Amino acid sequence: MSEIQQPEPLVEVLTALREGVMGVNETVISTVDGLLVAADVDAVHPESIAALSAATHSLALRMAHEAGGTGLREVATRSADRHVVVQAINARALLTVLGDDGLDLARLQRDIHTTIEQLAKILESDSPS
């Protein structure tokens, strides 16, 4: 895990997602401009994932807009043996989920909304008024 001080409540939610959904290996919370907020990772560089997630989200938002979409729910990338899902927590933060080929996508889709709500509440309570 990264050497930065991470907000414990955020990491607890990330750990619960990893433990609750088969195939979730790592999770990262970042700002929409690519700064790391918190992470539950073992093998990836969380600061790099944060920056790439912001870029991915920005490009997908633009693509959705050009295609006539009114809102972006998530960006999903699937390779031969990995899944990457980037989802907005709110207007300022993103959740990135990294999973292996055994990722239970149905369970992730079911559970991610609750996770997003929990993260949004924690982030909201931590932001200056």
FENJO-V328823 format. One record per residue. RES is the residue in three letters. SS is DSSP state (2 for helix, 1 for strand, 0 for the rest). BURIAL is # if it has 16 or more other C-alpha atoms within 10 Angstrom, else .. Layout:
RES|SS|BURIAL, RES|SS|BURIAL
//
This chain:
MET|0|., SER|0|., GLU|0|., ILE|0|., GLN|0|., GLN|0|., PRO|0|., GLU|2|., PRO|2|., LEU|2|#, VAL|2|#, GLU|2|., VAL|2|#, LEU|2|#, THR|2|#, ALA|2|., LEU|2|#, ARG|2|#, GLU|2|., GLY|2|., VAL|0|#, MET|0|#, GLY|0|#, VAL|1|#, ASN|1|#, GLU|1|#, THR|1|#, VAL|1|#, ILE|1|#, SER|1|#, THR|1|#, VAL|0|#, ASP|0|#, GLY|0|#, LEU|0|#, LEU|1|#, VAL|1|#, ALA|1|#, ALA|1|#, ASP|1|#, VAL|0|#, ASP|0|., ALA|0|., VAL|0|., HIS|0|., PRO|2|#, GLU|2|#, SER|2|., ILE|2|#, ALA|2|#, ALA|2|#, LEU|2|#, SER|2|#, ALA|2|#, ALA|2|., THR|2|#, HIS|2|#, SER|2|., LEU|2|., ALA|2|#, LEU|2|#, ARG|2|., MET|2|., ALA|2|., HIS|2|., GLU|2|., ALA|0|., GLY|0|., GLY|0|., THR|0|., GLY|0|., LEU|0|., ARG|0|., GLU|1|., VAL|1|#, ALA|1|., THR|1|., ARG|1|., SER|0|., ALA|0|., ASP|0|., ARG|1|#, HIS|1|#, VAL|1|#, VAL|1|#, VAL|1|#, GLN|1|#, ALA|1|#, ILE|0|#, ASN|0|#, ALA|0|., ARG|0|., ALA|1|#, LEU|1|#, LEU|1|#, THR|1|#, VAL|1|#, LEU|1|#, GLY|1|#, ASP|1|#, ASP|0|., GLY|0|., LEU|0|#, ASP|0|., LEU|2|#, ALA|2|., ARG|2|., LEU|2|#, GLN|2|., ARG|2|., ASP|2|., ILE|2|#, HIS|2|., THR|2|., THR|2|#, ILE|2|#, GLU|2|., GLN|2|#, LEU|2|#, ALA|2|#, LYS|2|., ILE|2|., LEU|2|#, GLU|2|., SER|2|., ASP|2|., SER|0|., PRO|0|., SER|0|.
//
